[in-house]
């Protein structure tokens, strides 16, 4: 069975949840709920390392810590869309010629972003603060709420961007995840 799927990644490669690149987990949950409510036929696949946040409802398949880099390349390449914060998966997806929806916080989209992506960032800061000061990961340099820049991109804004992308891509090229990552659960479904 052909499967259209979106990959999701909320990993920064660090061990703490308060990283300034991380879009809030509650926002991810709300976005995934909106996607699943409107498009129950699209599979949501969580990817990343073992440290990835796994408490995301609405995810159909959790592949965190379960793939090799070669497998991840194929999974990302054939995803309809990749959703995540600025980081390794988004860069890898770019080099696999795929589109991503990327949440930007402290990192400057003008330096690290790609034009083909849906780049969502706050306009609340004139400049991005990554490495402007030595302790940029410890809090907002404007002394506001911790990482208000990434938090100000709301789930509704992200949903509108995803919805518009799906609308533009009405003639989907089906993706063949079952043939790439060939195992099924005993029930015959892809849910885990």
C-alpha positions, 0 to 999 in steps of 0.5 A: 500500500502506498503511503503519503507521510510527513516526518516530524523532528524536534531534536537539537542534538542536545540533552535539554528541553529548553533549547532556544531552537525548540518549538514548544512540544504543546505547539507540536501536539496542536499542529499534529492534531490539526493535520490529523483532523483534516487529513487522517490519510497522511501518516505522521512519522516521528524521526530523530535520535533517542533523545527525541520527545516521544510524548506526541499524540497523533503520531502514527509511527515512532522511528526515533532511535530506530534507523540508520543514517542511510535509512533516514536519508531514504525516509526523509527523501520520500516524505511529502513534507518534513516539519521541524526546528532548524537543525540537522534533519532540515539541512539533510532534507534540503540536500535530498531535494525535499521541502521542509516547514522549519521553525526558527528561533535564535538562529538566523534564517538568512544565514542557515535557511533555504528558499524552498522551505516554509520558514516560520520565524518571529518578527519580534526581534530585529536580529537573531541572537545565536552567538551574539553573546556567549550565553545566548542559550540561557535566555532571551537577550532582550530579557523577555520570556525565555525564547519568546521568538520561537514561542511566538510562532503559533500552531495556527500559523504553522497549520495555515502554512501546511494546509496551503502546501497540501492544497498546492500539492494536490497531485501528490506523488505517492511515497512508498514507505512500506517498501523502504522500511519493510516491516509491519506490525502484527495487526498489519497496520503501520501504527505502533 
